Amino acid sequence: MTELLYQLDSYLREFTATVTAVDAEARVVYLDRTVFYPGGGGQPCDAGVLQADGVTYPVKEVRKGNAHIIDGDALPTVGASVIGVLDWERRFQLMRTHTAMHILCGVVWRDYSAAVTGGNMEPLAGRMDFEFERLPPEVIAEIEQKINLEIAAARDVRVKILPRAEAFQIPDLIRTKINLLPEGIAEVRTVEIVGLDLQADGGTHVANTREVGHIRITDYKSKGGINKRLYVAIE
């Protein structure tokens, strides 16, 4: 099992690890521990480099299953000790963005009882779909004001890993329309914006809402029926 260092500390930028396997044809390196997030829940994967014996190996993509995909012909060898370094600017932008999406989700759930039906993000931009029958412009403006008040409130963001049975005793833990957690998962990682939001989530987040910056709702689309989409930018 790979130790997923990012699960409890999103601020780790550098780490040491041992190469446990290499797939030369697929350009994949497997490590015994990592800070690279593989993507999921709408959040893209991390990027960065691995360094070993004076050689730098660019990590262009990370996939679930601890697959670090290397850009270039050279690969480290099995058993090699490597230093991994994140593209921190990208990671921190994604942390801010992901936390912003939770703020948006938390406000919409708290004040409008609207469930999330989908979402996606990139550094400093994202979109989220909600179950709204109607979403007039004045409500969109109201939502934008409310989410920025939550940033100004400087709410702490806390991460825990709980036994599955304990986690699912938390009301409204799953905010998406469909529960995407596989049955076989024994532990559930939760992310709490204190006083606003508590969800099951695997991604990376800032430690306090004030780090997000400012959220601007840039666009709105009706996706048919009761599915309404909001686009946001992080400034």
QUIURGI-V702474 format. One record per residue. N is the residue number from 1. RES is the residue in three letters. D_CENTER is the distance of its C-alpha to the mean C-alpha in Angstrom with 2 decimals. Layout:
n->[N & N]
res->[RES & RES]
d_center->[D_CENTER & D_CENTER]
This chain:
n->[1 & 2 & 3 & 4 & 5 & 6 & 7 & 8 & 9 & 10 & 11 & 12 & 13 & 14 & 15 & 16 & 17 & 18 & 19 & 20 & 21 & 22 & 23 & 24 & 25 & 26 & 27 & 28 & 29 & 30 & 31 & 32 & 33 & 34 & 35 & 36 & 37 & 38 & 39 & 40 & 41 & 42 & 43 & 44 & 45 & 46 & 47 & 48 & 49 & 50 & 51 & 52 & 53 & 54 & 55 & 56 & 57 & 58 & 59 & 60 & 61 & 62 & 63 & 64 & 65 & 66 & 67 & 68 & 69 & 70 & 71 & 72 & 73 & 74 & 75 & 76 & 77 & 78 & 79 & 80 & 81 & 82 & 83 & 84 & 85 & 86 & 87 & 88 & 89 & 90 & 91 & 92 & 93 & 94 & 95 & 96 & 97 & 98 & 99 & 100 & 101 & 102 & 103 & 104 & 105 & 106 & 107 & 108 & 109 & 110 & 111 & 112 & 113 & 114 & 115 & 116 & 117 & 118 & 119 & 120 & 121 & 122 & 123 & 124 & 125 & 126 & 127 & 128 & 129 & 130 & 131 & 132 & 133 & 134 & 135 & 136 & 137 & 138 & 139 & 140 & 141 & 142 & 143 & 144 & 145 & 146 & 147 & 148 & 149 & 150 & 151 & 152 & 153 & 154 & 155 & 156 & 157 & 158 & 159 & 160 & 161 & 162 & 163 & 164 & 165 & 166 & 167 & 168 & 169 & 170 & 171 & 172 & 173 & 174 & 175 & 176 & 177 & 178 & 179 & 180 & 181 & 182 & 183 & 184 & 185 & 186 & 187 & 188 & 189 & 190 & 191 & 192 & 193 & 194 & 195 & 196 & 197 & 198 & 199 & 200 & 201 & 202 & 203 & 204 & 205 & 206 & 207 & 208 & 209 & 210 & 211 & 212 & 213 & 214 & 215 & 216 & 217 & 218 & 219 & 220 & 221 & 222 & 223 & 224 & 225 & 226 & 227 & 228 & 229 & 230 & 231 & 232 & 233 & 234 & 235]
res->[MET & THR & GLU & LEU & LEU & TYR & GLN & LEU & ASP & SER & TYR & LEU & ARG & GLU & PHE & THR & ALA & THR & VAL & THR & ALA & VAL & ASP & ALA & GLU & ALA & ARG & VAL & VAL & TYR & LEU & ASP & ARG & THR & VAL & PHE & TYR & PRO & GLY & GLY & GLY & GLY & GLN & PRO & CYS & ASP & ALA & GLY & VAL & LEU & GLN & ALA & ASP & GLY & VAL & THR & TYR & PRO & VAL & LYS & GLU & VAL & ARG & LYS & GLY & ASN & ALA & HIS & ILE & ILE & ASP & GLY & ASP & ALA & LEU & PRO & THR & VAL & GLY & ALA & SER & VAL & ILE & GLY & VAL & LEU & ASP & TRP & GLU & ARG & ARG & PHE & GLN & LEU & MET & ARG & THR & HIS & THR & ALA & MET & HIS & ILE & LEU & CYS & GLY & VAL & VAL & TRP & ARG & ASP & TYR & SER & ALA & ALA & VAL & THR & GLY & GLY & ASN & MET & GLU & PRO & LEU & ALA & GLY & ARG & MET & ASP & PHE & GLU & PHE & GLU & ARG & LEU & PRO & PRO & GLU & VAL & ILE & ALA & GLU & ILE & GLU & GLN & LYS & ILE & ASN & LEU & GLU & ILE & ALA & ALA & ALA & ARG & ASP & VAL & ARG & VAL & LYS & ILE & LEU & PRO & ARG & ALA & GLU & ALA & PHE & GLN & ILE & PRO & ASP & LEU & ILE & ARG & THR & LYS & ILE & ASN & LEU & LEU & PRO & GLU & GLY & ILE & ALA & GLU & VAL & ARG & THR & VAL & GLU & ILE & VAL & GLY & LEU & ASP & LEU & GLN & ALA & ASP & GLY & GLY & THR & HIS & VAL & ALA & ASN & THR & ARG & GLU & VAL & GLY & HIS & ILE & ARG & ILE & THR & ASP & TYR & LYS & SER & LYS & GLY & GLY & ILE & ASN & LYS & ARG & LEU & TYR & VAL & ALA & ILE & GLU]
d_center->[21.04 & 18.64 & 17.54 & 13.76 & 14.05 & 10.46 & 10.26 & 12.71 & 12.67 & 9.88 & 13.00 & 14.74 & 15.68 & 18.45 & 19.58 & 22.51 & 22.61 & 25.15 & 25.15 & 25.76 & 26.25 & 26.54 & 26.83 & 28.93 & 29.21 & 25.49 & 24.83 & 22.41 & 22.32 & 21.27 & 20.88 & 21.54 & 18.54 & 15.61 & 12.93 & 11.56 & 8.20 & 9.61 & 7.24 & 6.90 & 6.44 & 7.00 & 4.55 & 7.50 & 8.68 & 10.09 & 13.82 & 16.67 & 19.90 & 21.74 & 25.15 & 28.16 & 31.88 & 31.64 & 29.76 & 26.38 & 24.31 & 21.66 & 18.44 & 17.72 & 15.21 & 13.56 & 13.74 & 13.47 & 16.58 & 16.25 & 17.55 & 17.60 & 19.40 & 21.91 & 23.41 & 27.14 & 29.98 & 29.92 & 27.99 & 28.20 & 30.31 & 29.61 & 30.11 & 29.37 & 27.67 & 24.95 & 23.03 & 19.47 & 18.35 & 15.03 & 15.21 & 14.30 & 14.76 & 12.15 & 9.57 & 10.64 & 10.62 & 6.99 & 6.59 & 9.33 & 8.25 & 5.21 & 7.91 & 10.46 & 9.38 & 9.74 & 12.95 & 14.15 & 13.64 & 15.32 & 18.18 & 18.88 & 19.00 & 21.12 & 23.49 & 23.76 & 22.84 & 20.97 & 18.56 & 15.56 & 16.67 & 13.90 & 11.35 & 9.88 & 8.86 & 10.07 & 10.71 & 12.27 & 12.72 & 11.59 & 13.47 & 13.59 & 16.54 & 18.52 & 21.76 & 24.15 & 27.79 & 28.41 & 26.35 & 28.99 & 28.44 & 29.41 & 26.66 & 24.03 & 25.52 & 25.52 & 21.80 & 21.11 & 23.43 & 21.95 & 18.32 & 19.72 & 21.91 & 18.96 & 17.78 & 21.42 & 21.62 & 19.58 & 17.93 & 16.59 & 13.14 & 13.82 & 12.25 & 14.64 & 15.29 & 18.04 & 20.58 & 19.94 & 23.15 & 22.37 & 18.88 & 20.39 & 23.03 & 20.62 & 21.48 & 19.03 & 16.21 & 15.12 & 14.82 & 14.55 & 18.05 & 17.82 & 16.76 & 14.73 & 15.02 & 17.74 & 20.94 & 21.24 & 18.31 & 20.22 & 17.54 & 14.68 & 11.87 & 11.82 & 10.27 & 13.19 & 13.98 & 17.59 & 20.01 & 17.75 & 15.03 & 14.24 & 12.05 & 11.17 & 7.48 & 6.29 & 2.90 & 4.45 & 6.60 & 10.17 & 13.11 & 14.91 & 14.63 & 17.34 & 15.13 & 13.43 & 16.81 & 18.14 & 16.73 & 19.15 & 19.42 & 20.81 & 21.83 & 22.44 & 23.48 & 25.06 & 23.97 & 26.96 & 28.05 & 25.87 & 22.65 & 21.81 & 19.11 & 18.03 & 16.83 & 15.57 & 15.82 & 14.75 & 17.91]
